[in-house]
Amino acid sequence: MEINKLFTAGGVVMWPLLGFSVLAIALIIERIRFWYAINRRQNRVVRDALNLYRLDNVVGALEKLQKNANLPIARIFLSALELEQPTPEEFRLALESEAQAEIPVLKRFNTIFETIISLAPLLGLLGTVLGLITSFASLNLGDVGGTRTVGVTSGISEALVSTASGLVVAIFVLLFANTFRGLYIRQMAFIQEYGGQLELLYRRRYERGEIAYAATR
């Protein structure tokens, strides 16, 4: 079925469904680029920074993180490493606070995805109701010859097309939303793992009295 015929058959609800589809595709592309950039670079950046810090090259670790400050994990590490001689407790609090601040960045657009997933089937259901109303309005029990059956069939077509379109939009967005949710969970586990390693390295240096900072902002 051609697009223009599809919209004619689906009725008025096809337009908000089209708007939801365009919005969802744009946001999905943005999220794919976001997660691709993170997963492609962060492992190497974090491991290099931890190795430099482990070798007492604090300045080198800071420079490495600052060059990659567009990564959430780099900003989290910098928030703690750029403090001026913090206690281990202050160091841990800095890591945790910045990790919490990064959550909205990692979960960006989740609310919009959930809204589209919820509303798209409801709009399809609304199209079903409107199509059935059209069918019943066109139905004339005394018209046995079928001169008004066109209105009945078009109403049924509107009901079916709008329902199917709403489900397609919801399923499509749900697939990507669950994928992004899984990436978010993995990212939080990654932050906890390597944040714990950095905190452990700092505690060892602090206990040995070897803390020496060259904070470069």
TAKA-V896847 format. One line per field, one symbol per residue. burial: # if it has 16 or more other ideal C-beta (glycine too) atoms within 10 Angstrom, else .. A space follows every 10 residues. Layout:
burial = ???
//
This chain:
burial = ......#.## #.##.##..# #.##..##.. #..##..#.. .#..##..## .##....#.. ##.##..#.. ########## ##...#.... ##.###.##. .#...#..## ..#..##.## #.######.# #..##..#.. .......... ##.####### ###.##..## .##..##..# ..##..#..# #..##..##. .#..#..... .......
//
